[in-house]
Structures are given as C-alpha cells and as structure tokens.
Amino acid sequence: MYAHDNTESAVDWDSLPPAERVDAAAEAFRMLGDATRLRLLWLLCGGEYDVTTLAGHLDAPRPAVSQHLAKLRLAGLVTQRRDGRRAVYAARGGHVRRLLAEALGAAAHHLQGLPDHD
C-alpha cells in the first residue's frame, strides 16, 4: 500500500527548513542507504528485537548487526532499552515506519513501472 501525504497543506514548501534539521534528515537518509540497515529497520518497525534475534533473521554476524544498530541509533531512527542483561531495539516511532513504508512503496512503484500519482 502506498501512503498518502495528508500533511501537505501544513508544509511551507517556499521556505527552507533550518539547516540542523536538513543535516539530521540527510544523515538519516545516509543510514537508510544500506540494504542491511533497511532490512533491520523493517524488522524493528514490527516489534522489539535483540541483536541475536536480528542477526538470525538476517543471517548476519552479531558484531555487524550491532554496528548497524549503533548507526541507526545515532541517526535517531532506532531506540534501545534494557531487558535484564540484554538490549532490545525498536523503530523510534510512527514517523520512522511511515518513512520506511514510503521509501519501499516508491521502490515498488519504480520496479513495477507504475506512474507517479500526486
């Protein structure tokens, strides 16, 4: 399903956003430029996981998954909390889920050769 933009009327497209906001968004997009991090974030949009479980889903080494999660945390896309001795991770909120859904929806449209709709 392709999400629709319901906030367009609230956005002032004629004024540039503050530089620090643009920089933070650019960093978040850089973090999403890696297929492994996109897959991790997809899983984390569905619930909380620890590193071992995520590594199993991705068939990837735990240290590599930990490094990807650290980058996603620094970009503000993922949260971490302690559950006893283990750390569990989750997507940071609805805005992250919508961003990921839009990105993968746009990719599906592109791959299927569907026309853009506004």
Helices and strands as residue ranges (DSSP letters): G 8-10, H 19-31, H 35-46, E 49-50, H 51-58, H 62-74, E 78-83, E 86-91, H 94-112
